[in-house]
Amino acid sequence: MKKFVTLSLLTLLFTSGAHAQLLYKISGKGLQKESYIVGTYHLAPASFVDDIEGATEALNSVDAVCGELIMDEMAGGDATKALNEAMMLPEGHYISDILTEEQMESLNGYMRGVLGTDFNNPQCKLLMGRYRPSALVMQLELMSYMKMTPDFNPLKLIDDHFQREAKRMGKRVMGLETVEFQIATLFDAVPIEREVEQLMMLVENPTEAHEAMQALADAYFSKDIEAIERCMLSSVESGETTPEEWERICTSRNHNWVEQMPTIMTEGSTLFVVGAAHLVGDEGVVALLRKAGYKVKAVK
């Protein structure tokens, strides 16, 4: 069976035993106090923190929490407006304007399976018809995940939990990136033709897409760091994610983060909270910190 792991699922990432590891302690190189980094799956519930050994203790011990973004910036205001605008096609244009009739038929078939309706429904077209292809991929994958996870609560997710708890305890909350940077990385840098191609990979392979989504969730919730890395490698090796795309959405960001982390850790001990896919591999944050001279040890 063709392995199917979509790009947007990997940007969202994350067996017990030797490879069950999501939390790492950072020390050495003159740090006065240990910092930590934890890998998340952005759709994981806040309650999963209790299953990550040492995570709550790490949160309690540090001076600050630093995520990929400051989550409160996503709760309204200019950042949210900019993100919503980035997800849309130009005014007066709809997804049906850039897809062929055959592609629209495939998209509508997928949507009926996930939502029970499609773009032939005027209300559906009004709500989602102006989404650009990459935004549609994200929305459809989210809805698929919600369908297979009946107790999913978008208001109680793991990344937000760490920041919310840090604020409750009076700790500093920071972000490694801005919303504007993520818009440029995830939307502006992608040609519309490539977005269409990725959308079609999803809607024309619904069974494989569902299996891949389930496999990624299972890998994260069993804390299998090697399975997460295998998913990444599979996506690139199969051509579903190009090496250039992986460099943009993961590797270059890892390097940017590791450049910022020394200053942040010097100013105060910090719990970094990032997608688990950013931790693994020779160009992952854990390896890059070690290359920079830090001691990075799994917390077990």
N, C-alpha and C positions, 0 to 999 in steps of 0.2 A: 504493500500500500504506500502511496506517495506520502511522505512526511509533510505536514502542513502546519507551519507556525507563522502567524502573520506578524508584520513589523510592529503594529500598534500593541499587540499583546506583549511582545518582548519589551516595549518601552514601559509597559505597566508592571513586569516581573518583580519574579522572585525566583524515609526509611530510617528511620532512626538508626543509630549506630555511628560508625566512625565518621560518616559524612553529614551527620545531622547537625548543622551549624549555621546559625544566622547572626550571632552576636560575637564581636571581637573587641578585645581591649587593646588600646594604643598607649605605648609608654616609650621611654627612652628619649634620646636626643635633647636632653635638657628640660623636658617637660616636668613641671613641679607637681603635677597631679595627672593621674591616668584619665584618658578620654576613651570613648567607645564608638563603635559603628555597628548599626543593626540593619539587616536587609529586610525589606518589606515586599509584599505583594499588594499593590495599591487598592485592590478590592477585598482584601482580608478584613474581617471584623476586628474591632478594637479588642474584643475579648481574647483574641489569639495571643495578645501580649503575655498572658498568663502561661502560655505554653512555650514561650521562649525563655529558657533558663537564664536567669540573671538579668533580664531586661528591665524589670521593675526596679531592681536594686541599682542598676546602672543609672536609670533615670533619677532615682533619689539622690545619687552621689554626685552628679555633675552640677556645674554652674549654669549650663545652657543647653538648649536643644537646637540643632540645625538640620533642617530638611532640605529637600530639593527646592521647594518654594515655601514661602510663608503662607500657610493655608488660609489664614484670615483674608488674604488679598483676593481669594477666590470667592469670597462671600458677598461681593457687590462692589460697586464703584467703577473707576476707570479701567482697572485691570480686567474685570469680568466683561465689561463692555468691549474692550479690545479683543479678548478671546472669542467672544460671541461673533464679532465682526469677522475675525480671521477664519472662522468655521464656515462662513457663508460664501456662496457665489455672488458675483456682482448683482446689484439690484436689477430685477426684471429677468434674471436668468435662473433656470431650474436644471436639476440633474438630468431631466429628459432632453435638454438642449445639447448635452455633451455626450450622451450615450446613444448607441445605435438602438434600433427597435429590438433586436435580438438581446442586447445587453440589458435593456429595460425589462424585457420579459424574464430574464434570469434574476434580476434584482427584485422584481415584484414577487416572483415565486419564493425567493428566500424570505422576503418580508412577511408574506402570508404565513410561512412556517413559524416565524418568530413572533409576529405581532397579531396575526389573524386578519391583517388588512394590507393594502399596498397603495401605490401612488395613483391608482385609479379612483381612490377615495379622495374627494376634494379636501376633506379635513386633514388627511395624512399629507397631502401635497402642500397644504398651507403650513403645517407644522414642520415638515422635514424636507420639502421639495427643493429648498434653496441651499441645503447643506452641500458643501463641496465633497468629493468622493472620500477623501481621507477622514473627514468628520463623520460621514455616514458609516465608515468602517468602525470607528470608535463607538458610535451610538449603537450600532447593531450588535457589536460584540458585548457591550454593556448589557443590552437587553437580553441577549442570549444567556449571559452569565446570571442575570436576575431570574430568568426562567428556570435555569437548572439549580438555582440556590434560593428556594422559597423564602427563607428567613433573612435574606440579604437586606441590610439597612444602610442606605447611602449616607445617613447622618451619623453613623457610628463606625468609622473605618480606622484602620490601624495608624496611618500616617497622621491623621488629625488627632488621634488619641494622645500621642506623645507630645504634640505641641499644646494641646488643650491642658494636659496635666502639668506641663512645665509652667504655663501661665498661671494655673491655679496655685502652684507652689512659689510663684514670684520669680521664676527663672527667666533668663533672657531667651527669646526665640528668634532665630535667624533663618535665612534661606541662602542656598548656594547659587541660585539663579533667580532671575526675574521672569514674570509672565511674558514680557516682551521678548526675552531671549528664547523662551520655549516656543513662542509663536513663530519666530524666525527659524528655529530648528525643525519643528514638526510640520509646519505648513508652508512658509514662504520659500523654503529651500527645495521643495518637491515639485517637479514639473507636473502639470495637470494630467498629462498622458500617463505618467507613472502612478498617479493616484487612481486613475481609472483601472489600470492594470491590477493594482492591489485590491480594489473593490471587487473586481471580477474573480480574483483568486478566492476571495471569501465566499461570494454568493454561488459560484459554480462548484464549490466543494463543501457543501454544508455538513456532511457527515464527518469528513476529515477535520474540518474547522472545529466542530463540536468536540471531537476526540482530543484534538490538540489543546483546546481550552481546558478540558477536564484534566488532561495530563499535567499541564502547567500548574493548575490549582493543587493537584495531588502532590506534585513535587514540592511545592512550597509548604503545604500544610504538614508534610512528613519531614520537612526541613532537610531535604536531600540536595545539598549544594552541588553535587556532581551531576544530578539530573538536570538542574537548572542550566549548568554549563553545556550539557549535551543538547538541550533544546536550542541554545544559541548557535552552537556549531552546526546543527542540522539545518537551521534556517539559512545560514550563509552557504553551506555546502550544496543545498538544493537549488540555490538561486532565488529563493523567495525573498531574501534580503540580500542586496548586493554588498560587497565589501565596503564600497563608498558610503552606503547608507548606514552600515554598522559603525563605521568610523565617525560619522556625523552624530548619530543618535546615542552612541554609547562611549566609544573609546576617547574621542576628543573631549567629551564632557568629563570623563573620569580624570583626565589629565588636568583639566581646568579646576576641578574640585580639589585635587591633591595639591595644587599650587596655592589654594586659599586656606587649606586646613591648618598648616603650621601657625599662621598668624592667629586664627580663631582659637586654636588650642593653647597658645601662649597667653592669650587674654583671659582664658578661663577654661576649665575642664568642660568638655562638650560631648553630648551624645549625638552623633550624626545618624540621620534616618533617611536612607535612600533605597531605591529599588534593588532587590537582591541580585538582579542580573549585572549590576554595576560592581559587585564584589568579586566576581570570579574571573579566572583566566590570567594570563601573563600581563594583560593591560587593564586588569581590574583594579579597583581602589586598594584592596588589601595588598596585592603584589607591588603596586606603585608606592605605597607607604613604606613597605619593607625596603624597596630599592632606594628610597629617600633616607634610609637610616633609622627608621622607627622599628620598635618591636611590636608586632601585631600578633596577638595570641587569641585563639578561640576560647570563648568562655563556656565552660562545661560544668 
